[in-house]
């Protein structure tokens, strides 16, 4: 679309050659940091949920391994004694 093809109805609404009105709104991301904060929140929540799920699954899997395999349990206990 050329600028000459557009008829300005408002500062944000333009009439295009196909007869449809289109709404355009531009946000300066350098002056308005709310978008950045929203992205940080989403990424933080995602990482937190993944970490929490891995932690919970790790606890259950470790408990399952200890009950299922006595040899692995003995090796884990031996390794824990060596660390402390």
C-alpha positions in Angstrom: 0.0 0.0 0.0 1.3 3.4 -0.9 0.7 6.4 1.2 -1.0 8.0 -1.8 -3.5 5.1 -2.0 -4.5 5.5 1.6 -7.1 8.0 2.6 -6.7 9.1 6.2 -9.9 8.9 8.2 -8.2 9.5 11.6 -4.7 9.3 12.8 -5.0 5.6 13.3 -7.8 4.6 10.9 -7.2 4.6 7.2 -9.4 3.7 4.2 -7.6 1.4 1.8 -8.1 1.1 -1.9 -10.1 -2.2 -1.4 -12.7 -0.2 0.5 -11.8 -1.6 3.9 -10.9 0.5 6.9 -7.7 -0.6 8.7 -6.7 0.4 12.2 -3.0 1.0 12.9 -1.5 1.7 16.3 2.2 2.0 16.9 3.8 1.7 20.3 7.3 3.0 21.0 8.8 0.2 23.0 11.7 2.3 24.2 9.5 4.7 26.0 6.8 2.2 27.2 8.5 -0.6 29.1 5.2 -2.4 30.0 5.6 -4.9 27.1 9.1 -5.7 28.4 7.8 -6.4 31.9 5.0 -8.6 30.6 7.5 -10.7 28.6 9.7 -11.0 31.6 6.8 -12.1 33.7 5.8 -14.8 31.2 9.3 -16.1 30.8 9.8 -16.1 34.6 6.5 -18.0 35.2 7.4 -20.5 32.5 10.9 -21.1 34.0 9.5 -21.3 37.5 6.8 -23.9 36.5 9.4 -26.0 34.6 11.8 -25.9 37.6 9.0 -26.8 40.0 7.8 -29.7 37.9 11.3 -31.0 37.5 11.9 -30.7 41.3 8.7 -32.6 42.1 9.3 -35.2 39.5 12.9 -35.6 40.7 11.7 -36.2 44.2 9.2 -38.9 43.1 11.6 -40.6 40.7 14.4 -40.7 43.3 12.0 -42.2 45.9 10.8 -44.7 43.3 14.4 -45.7 42.4 15.3 -46.1 46.1 12.4 -48.5 46.6 12.8 -50.4 43.3 16.6 -51.0 43.2 18.3 -51.8 46.5 21.7 -51.7 44.8 21.2 -48.2 43.6 19.9 -47.2 47.0 23.1 -48.5 48.6 25.2 -46.5 46.1 23.2 -43.3 46.8 23.6 -43.8 50.6 27.3 -44.4 50.2 27.8 -41.3 48.0 25.8 -39.2 50.5 28.0 -40.4 53.4 31.1 -39.5 51.5 29.9 -36.0 50.9 29.2 -35.3 54.6 
